[in-house]
Amino acid sequence: MRMVDLIEKKRDGGELTTEEINFIIEGYTKGEIPDYQVSALAMAIFFKDMTQRERADLTMAIVNSGDTIDLSEIEGVKVDKHSTGGVGDTTTLVLAPLVAALDIPVAKMSGRGLGHTGGTIDKLESIEGFHVEIEREEFVELVNTHKIAVIGQTGNLTPADKKLYALRDVTGTVNSIALISSSIMSKKIAAGSDAIVLDVKTGAGAFMKTVDDAKELAHAMVSIGNNVGRKTMAVISDMSQPLGFAIGNALEVKEAIDTLKGQGPKDLEELCLALGRQMVYLANKANSLEEAEEMLKEVIKNGKALDKFKEFIQNQGGNPDLVDHPEKLPQAKYLIEVPAKEDGVVAEIVADEIGTAAMWLGAGRATKESEIDLAVGLMLNKKIGDQVKKGESLVTIHANRENIDDVMNKIYENIRIADHAVAPVLVHGIITE
């Protein structure tokens, strides 16, 4: 088998066999196939696409390029959730204890963030003493006993994906649905879950800017999951404005606690219920999505979801008192209001740019080496469609530096006030096939 023949086959619109795809990924992972040939293949895939079968085979070849996590010792259907990323995306912090409160195992492998705010692990480390460095045996034991645990990502999951992603980034082939979907799904499948719920974002703060593109990606990932034996569903959710009010690590933990009490932002609660009901349904705990949603609402109402969050924190070395006393979370030195310059209605909040403002404060990482300040961030006081009076606060800046003119200007540039506005639809669709 020669790589040049396979490049030409895909360039001319041919369909690669399972054996050919395995040959490519294995050879590239071992360093036997050079970057320039894989770059050529990636460009051919970009223009000629792949069939559903090819995408599934590519995903499994990437999965098999490194370690996989065996969760078979964990009882029950293991359901994972993946978000394609956004601003103020606090859903995992709410969903994990919410779903675990219904006796569904949530064995979560999470990463650290690069971008607007920290990843799930960074956010959880806002909680004094909380740690994710636990051995596999303890991880399995925690999930079997308490239904919930979070660990950091291991070093050798999907090494082919790491190489491919770095190559796509510098060869103009990032925006290929076949390559994006196989990249995302390979990591989820390698992490060992039986079922996967995908939160595919669309809008200014998302990778997929249009609803149609988000739906195409969701269909591709759901198809891959179902083709390789993982029950998979997706929600298309809006990220034209930040989710919830909080953007920043400790601030988002506080918002997650409020949501588990039934006192959180309406959009965050709505999305958590939309994703959570799929997780409950795929775990065979409910006969319909409607029944699943009622079960989730009940564990919020009766306090079991909040109790599960406390239990989860305590099990991983954290101080559960923070749930009842969130003022003990890291606090910024300065709280600075951003007053509206005119009367009107909030018509636009450009999510990714507002996220960048939070990153400038130190809430996120500009590079892998950047240090995160867990206390800083932004609290939105208005969302799209809200009335605002001149002088009323649009945003509260939580900062650990006095001079925040750069952040203030960024916020003003990216929140537009007009005579009228229509609040965006939060959930644009559910994808099941």
Helices and strands as residue ranges (DSSP letters): H 3-11, H 18-29, H 35-48, H 52-63, E 79-83, H 91-100, E 106-110, H 120-124, H 136-146, E 148-152, H 159-169, H 177-190, E 195-202, H 211-227, E 231-238, E 246-247, H 249-260, H 266-282, H 289-301, H 304-315, H 321-324, G 326-328, E 334-339, E 344-349, H 351-361, E 377-380, E 387-388, E 393-399, H 405-414, E 415-418, E 427-431
